[in-house]
Amino acid sequence: MKKVILGLSALCMVALTSCKDDASSKIKEENVAVAAERDANAGDFAVLSLDKTEHDFGNIMNGTPVETIFKYTNTGNSMLVVSDIKSTCGCTVPSNFTREVQPGETGEFTVKFNGKGNGKVTKSLTMTTNTEKGKVPVRITAFIAADPNAPVKATAKTNVNPLATDNGAAAAAAPRKYSTQAGHEGHNHD
């Protein structure tokens, strides 16, 4: 037991004497300079200025693909980094964006919209950047009109009994019967 206590005491003595080195002598001067510059620029974010935050394609026919270009300028003092641009749906695709923009320089990205929809359509895109806010939204809008050359969809066919006096109104007003059997979900059985 005495040997264990003596061994632990010797180990503690070695540990205490090795900690007497001056910690400040281990600091490299170039690391201090780099850290000071980093701290001085910590609040100096890149600033993104867009030429437009929304683009309106106006009236387009359903299914007509369109595209536009959004331009942005770095009006800050740090390098602007655009890491990603995402759309709310697959019908609007951002592409070809400038990832790094020096202060005073301009970048751009293209937005392609497949033109499908009905009536007023608005799609949002979000740029992920190293600006103070981090996320920058932009939008595209269009009014989509039905294509006059598109085939007309068939409407539900009603069976009219020419011998009936109510012209099928009673059958239309009757409640529909639905199957409860497995594998028949959604099938109606009139």
Secondary structure, DSSP 8 states (H G I E B T S, - for coil): -HHHHHHHHHHHHHHHHHTTS-GGGG--HHHHHHHHHHHHTTT--B-EEES-SEEEEEEEETT--EEEEEEEEE-SSS-EEEEEEEESSTTEEEE----EE-TT-EEEEEEEE---SSEEEEEEEEEEESBSSSEEEEEEEEEEE--TTS-----------TT-SSTTHHHHHS---B--STT-TT-B--
